[in-house]
Amino acid sequence: MKYTHPYGAHEIIELHEVLNGALNAIHTMQLYAAHVADDELRQLLNHQMSFMQQAYNSMVHTVQGLGAGESLPYRPRRQQTASYGVPQPHASISQHAYAHAAQVDDSDVAAALLGIHKASAKTKMSAALEASHPQIRDMLLQGAVNCSHQAYEVWKYMERKGYYPLAVLSEGTNAQLMRAYQPLTPTVPDSVPPSTQAPFRPMETGSISEQLARGTQNYPAQQPVSEPTPVNASHLFSSPAYREQLNPSLENTSMIADGLHTEGTDPLGTLTHQAETKQPRGRKKSVSSDLDLG
């Protein structure tokens, strides 16, 4: 079997649900067919089941061969005029559960068919949203439309028989619910008008209340920049005797070094390293001079 279309993961899962649901729907209709007593309902069921079998085969061919199947719109068996909201006097709606299958009547069969078509329409529409190939997508969309037409055909039969009367509200209630919705004036939001744009003020300072009073947005207030504290670092580069005379504490030296680091200087880095590298040379000369004197 050759697949010419690389299906996506969601697409495969949704197609599996659609095909499996189509088979279950056909099998369920076959089971209900034995309980049909009304000739009109039997003809409707046979007509719909024949179309569902053809649609299933077309889906299988399309999924496996991509192009072998054909999605055709559903055509009702015949046009019926529904008497909306006026059920037949002799009809009654079943509201109880049966103890065995022999008690299933035409109203139960019609209700089952309506539920099958509604569920199938939702499943196929959901699967169409995950389809990546245009032909698969069109097939699922057409299948969802076909299910909606079949559901409407079953409902019209149920409405005529009084199995599913159309519930209506009073005119006052309808007007109260629908009056709030009015037509919109078509507009195209090309761009935001300049008058509605907030002014750009990157250097605004002050509290939030002051910014609101000036008409700016709620940007966080800018913290005032304090002047750097002057630091005397001359003793760091002086001789040990001078430092002993000043007797600075270790804590003050750390604070001064931190202050110089904040200002971007590096007193203990390059300059200290240079001082240390120069000191051994001086000592070496003094040693050599002592040897010469000896």
C-alpha positions, 0 to 999 in steps of 0.5 A, spaced: 500 500 500 503 506 497 502 513 501 503 519 497 502 524 503 506 524 509 500 525 514 501 529 521 500 526 528 494 529 529 491 528 522 492 520 523 489 520 530 483 524 527 482 520 521 482 514 525 477 517 530 473 519 524 473 512 520 472 508 527 466 513 528 463 512 521 463 504 522 460 504 529 455 509 526 453 504 520 453 498 525 448 502 530 444 503 524 443 496 522 442 494 529 436 499 529 433 497 523 430 491 525 426 495 530 423 500 525 415 500 524 414 506 520 415 505 512 417 512 512 422 512 517 425 505 514 426 508 507 429 514 510 434 509 514 436 505 508 437 511 504 442 514 509 445 508 511 447 507 503 450 514 503 454 513 509 457 506 506 459 510 500 462 515 504 466 511 508 469 507 502 470 514 499 474 516 505 478 509 506 480 510 498 482 517 499 486 516 505 490 510 503 491 512 495 489 520 496 485 521 490 481 515 489 475 517 493 470 522 491 466 527 496 459 528 494 454 532 497 448 528 501 441 529 497 435 528 502 431 522 499 425 527 498 423 534 500 419 534 506 415 540 509 416 541 517 410 543 521 414 547 526 412 547 533 405 543 531 406 536 533 401 531 531 396 530 536 396 522 537 404 522 537 407 522 544 415 523 546 418 517 550 421 519 556 423 512 560 428 506 559 426 500 556 428 493 559 429 489 553 430 491 546 423 489 543 420 495 546 424 500 542 420 504 537 420 508 531 421 514 536 427 511 539 430 509 532 429 516 530 433 519 536 438 515 535 439 517 528 439 524 530 444 523 535 449 519 530 449 524 525 450 530 530 456 526 533 459 525 526 458 532 524 462 534 530 468 529 529 469 530 522 469 538 523 474 537 529 478 533 524 478 537 518 481 543 523 487 538 524 488 536 516 494 538 513 492 536 506 487 540 502 484 534 499 483 531 506 481 537 509 475 538 503 473 531 504 472 532 512 469 538 511 464 535 506 463 530 511 461 534 516 456 538 512 453 531 509 452 529 517 448 536 518 444 535 512 442 528 514 441 530 522 436 535 519 432 530 515 431 526 521 429 532 525 424 534 520 421 527 520 421 527 528 418 534 528 412 531 523 411 525 528 411 529 534 417 526 537 421 532 537 417 538 537 420 545 536 420 549 543 419 556 542 419 562 546 415 568 547 415 574 542 417 579 548 423 574 550 425 573 543 426 581 542 429 582 549 434 577 548 436 579 541 435 587 541 442 588 544 445 586 538 445 591 532 449 592 526 456 594 526 459 599 521 465 596 517 471 599 519 478 597 517 483 599 523 489 601 518 493 604 524 492 607 530 491 615 530 496 619 532 492 623 538 491 616 541 498 614 542 502 616 548 507 621 548 514 618 549 518 621 555 524 616 556 527 621 561 521 623 566 522 623 573 518 623 579 513 619 583 507 615 579 502 621 582 506 626 578 507 622 572 500 621 572 498 629 573 503 630 567 499 625 563 504 620 562 503 612 563 505 608 569 512 608 568 516 606 574 520 613 577 527 614 575 531 614 581 536 620 582 543 619 580 547 621 586 554 624 585 560 619 587 564 620 593 571 622 593 576 617 595 583 619 597 587 613 595 594 616 595 596 612 601 595 605 597 601 607 593 605 610 598 611 606 602 610 602 608 613 607 612 608 612 610 602 607 611 604 605 618 604 612 620 597 613 618 595 606 621 589 605 616 584 599 618 583 593 614 576 595 613 577 602 611 582 599 606 576 595 603 571 600 603 576 605 599 578 599 594 570 598 593 569 605 592 574 605 587 571 599 583 565 602 583 568 608 580 571 604 574 578 604 577 583 598 579 587 600 584 589 593 586 590 591 579 595 593 574 598 599 578 599 594 584 602 589 580 607 594 577 609 596 584 610 589 586 614 587 579 618 593 580 620 592 588 624 585 587 628 589 582 630 594 587 632 589 592 636 585 587 640 591 586 641 593 593 644 586 594 649 586 588 651 593 591 652 590 598 657 584 595 661 589 591 662 593 597 664 587 601 
